[in-house]
Amino acid sequence: MTKRTVIIAGATGLVGEEVLKGLLDDKTVAEVHSLGRRVPTIQHPKLIPHVVDFTALPPLPASDEVYLALGTTIKNAGSQEAFRAIDFDANLAVAKAAKMAGARKVGLVSAMGADSGSKIFYSRVKGDLENALAQMQFESLVIARPSMLVGDREAIGQPVRRGEILASVLGKAVGFLFPSNYKPIKAAAVAKALLTAVPTSKGKSVLLSGSMQRP
């Protein structure tokens, strides 16, 4: 079996770190090139970290797949413009550079409610990115749309998101009342769904939050 070379952007984030762990554990993956403003805390013989400026990416290594897990919040970014620069511009720049490097398959961490026609700025930016990637005509594009994420942001040096904490508490208490797509979801479950789908998918597919929580 030919082993894969993979690029990941956002490997220090909540879902991105779980994707990185899965790629490093995968015996069919030969190399993982991480792109970020800092080096992941994880060290591994397969992992080749690249500290980059997403506004001026260098040519990327030849690769088979790319995982896009860059994301923030408007509050943490400081403005709508700064938010879009990360969640849209940086992810799209990586996708374009990866395609030039030969990547044929893409896995994207998006969000529930992503819609380019939404009146909500956050959801609209997420939808704009999904549409932009679809127009690039990759062999496959797998989009994960998780609900509120469950994970330890403090452990990876990220600001805690109160909405996620509240959703996690409510999910444990009255989660049985929530429709499956609205239940909080573990970051590891999102990563597992992407890692399972991307290598074998063709065309565009969307993974809704409820489906990613099924065994």
C-alpha positions in Angstrom: 0.0 0.0 0.0 1.3 3.4 -0.9 1.6 5.5 2.2 0.0 9.0 2.3 1.6 12.4 3.0 -0.8 14.8 4.8 -0.9 18.5 5.5 -2.8 19.8 8.5 -3.5 23.5 9.4 -4.7 24.2 12.9 -3.1 21.1 14.6 -2.8 23.0 18.0 -6.6 23.5 18.2 -9.2 21.4 19.9 -10.2 19.3 16.9 -7.0 19.8 15.0 -4.9 18.2 17.8 -7.2 15.1 17.7 -6.9 14.9 13.9 -3.1 15.1 14.3 -3.0 12.3 16.8 -5.1 10.1 14.6 -2.8 10.8 11.6 0.3 10.0 13.5 -1.2 6.7 14.8 -2.3 5.7 11.2 0.1 3.2 9.7 -0.9 4.2 6.2 0.4 7.8 6.8 4.1 8.3 6.1 4.4 12.0 6.9 2.4 14.8 8.5 3.2 18.4 7.8 1.6 20.8 10.3 1.1 24.4 9.4 0.7 27.0 12.2 1.9 30.0 14.0 3.5 27.7 16.6 4.8 24.2 16.8 2.5 21.5 18.2 3.5 20.2 21.6 3.3 16.7 20.2 6.5 15.2 19.0 6.7 12.3 16.6 9.0 10.9 13.9 6.3 11.4 11.3 5.6 15.0 12.2 7.2 17.8 10.4 6.1 21.2 11.8 6.2 24.4 9.8 5.8 27.8 11.4 4.1 29.9 8.8 2.5 33.2 8.0 -0.8 32.3 6.5 -0.9 35.6 4.5 2.3 34.5 2.7 2.5 30.8 2.6 5.6 29.2 1.0 5.3 26.3 -1.5 4.1 23.3 0.5 5.5 19.7 0.4 3.9 17.3 -2.1 0.9 15.8 -0.4 -2.2 13.6 -0.8 -4.6 15.1 1.7 -5.1 18.4 3.6 -7.1 18.9 6.8 -8.3 22.4 7.6 -8.9 23.0 11.3 -8.1 26.7 11.7 -10.7 28.5 13.6 -11.4 31.1 16.3 -14.3 33.3 17.6 -15.1 36.9 16.9 -14.5 37.6 20.5 -11.0 36.0 20.6 -10.1 37.4 17.2 -11.1 41.0 18.2 -13.2 41.9 15.2 -15.2 40.4 12.4 -12.4 41.2 10.0 -9.8 39.4 12.1 -12.2 36.5 12.5 -12.7 36.2 8.7 -8.9 36.5 8.1 -8.4 33.2 10.1 -11.6 31.2 9.5 -11.9 32.0 5.8 -8.7 33.6 4.3 -6.1 31.4 6.1 -8.0 28.1 5.5 -8.6 28.9 1.9 -4.9 29.9 1.4 -3.8 26.6 2.8 -6.3 24.7 0.5 -4.9 26.5 -2.6 -1.3 25.9 -1.6 -2.0 22.2 -0.8 -3.8 21.7 -4.2 -0.7 23.1 -5.9 1.3 20.6 -4.0 -0.8 17.8 -5.3 -3.5 17.3 -2.6 -6.6 15.7 -4.0 -8.7 15.3 -0.8 -9.8 17.8 1.8 -11.2 17.5 5.3 -12.7 20.7 6.8 -13.8 21.5 10.3 -16.7 23.8 9.7 -19.7 24.4 12.1 -23.3 23.6 12.5 -25.4 26.2 10.7 -22.8 27.1 8.1 -24.6 28.9 5.4 -23.3 31.6 3.0 -26.8 33.2 3.1 -27.1 33.3 6.8 -27.8 36.6 8.6 -25.4 35.5 11.3 -21.8 36.6 10.4 -20.1 33.6 12.0 -22.3 31.1 10.1 -22.0 33.1 6.9 -18.2 33.0 6.9 -18.3 29.3 7.5 -20.6 28.9 4.6 -18.5 31.1 2.4 -15.5 28.9 3.0 -17.4 25.7 2.3 -18.6 27.2 -1.0 -15.1 28.4 -2.0 -13.6 24.9 -1.3 -16.3 23.2 -3.3 -15.5 25.4 -6.3 -11.9 24.3 -6.2 -13.0 20.8 -7.5 -10.9 18.6 -5.3 -11.4 14.9 -5.8 -13.2 14.9 -2.5 -14.3 17.4 0.1 -15.5 16.2 3.4 -17.1 18.9 5.6 -17.7 18.3 9.3 -20.4 20.5 10.9 -20.1 19.9 14.6 -22.4 21.4 17.3 -20.8 22.8 20.4 -17.5 21.1 21.0 -16.5 19.3 24.2 -12.8 19.3 25.1 -10.2 20.8 27.4 -9.2 24.1 25.8 -7.1 25.1 28.8 -4.9 22.0 28.3 -4.0 23.2 24.8 -3.5 26.8 25.8 -6.7 28.2 24.3 -9.3 30.5 25.9 -12.2 28.7 27.4 -15.5 29.2 25.6 -18.4 29.7 28.0 -20.9 28.5 25.5 -19.2 25.2 25.1 -19.0 24.7 28.9 -22.7 25.5 29.3 -23.6 23.2 26.4 -21.6 20.4 28.0 -23.3 20.8 31.3 -26.8 20.9 29.8 -25.9 18.0 27.6 -25.1 15.8 30.6 -28.2 16.9 32.5 -30.9 17.0 29.8 -29.1 15.9 26.6 -31.8 13.3 25.9 -34.1 16.2 25.2 -31.8 17.6 22.4 -32.1 16.6 18.7 -29.0 14.7 17.9 -27.5 17.5 15.7 -27.7 19.9 18.6 -26.1 17.8 21.3 -22.6 18.8 22.4 -19.9 16.7 20.6 -16.5 15.6 21.7 -13.6 17.0 19.6 -12.3 13.5 19.3 -15.5 12.3 17.7 -15.3 15.0 15.0 -11.7 14.1 14.3 -12.5 10.4 14.0 -15.3 11.1 11.6 -13.1 13.1 9.3 -10.2 10.7 9.5 -12.5 7.8 8.5 -14.3 9.7 5.7 -11.6 11.7 3.9 -9.3 8.9 2.6 -12.1 7.0 0.9 -14.7 9.7 -0.1 -15.4 11.0 -3.5 -17.0 14.3 -4.3 -18.5 16.5 -1.6 -20.0 15.2 1.6 -21.2 16.8 4.7 -21.0 15.2 8.2 -23.7 16.5 10.5 -23.1 16.6 14.2 -25.5 13.8 15.1 -24.0 11.4 12.6 -20.5 12.0 14.0 -21.6 10.9 17.4 -22.8 7.5 16.3 -20.6 4.5 17.2 
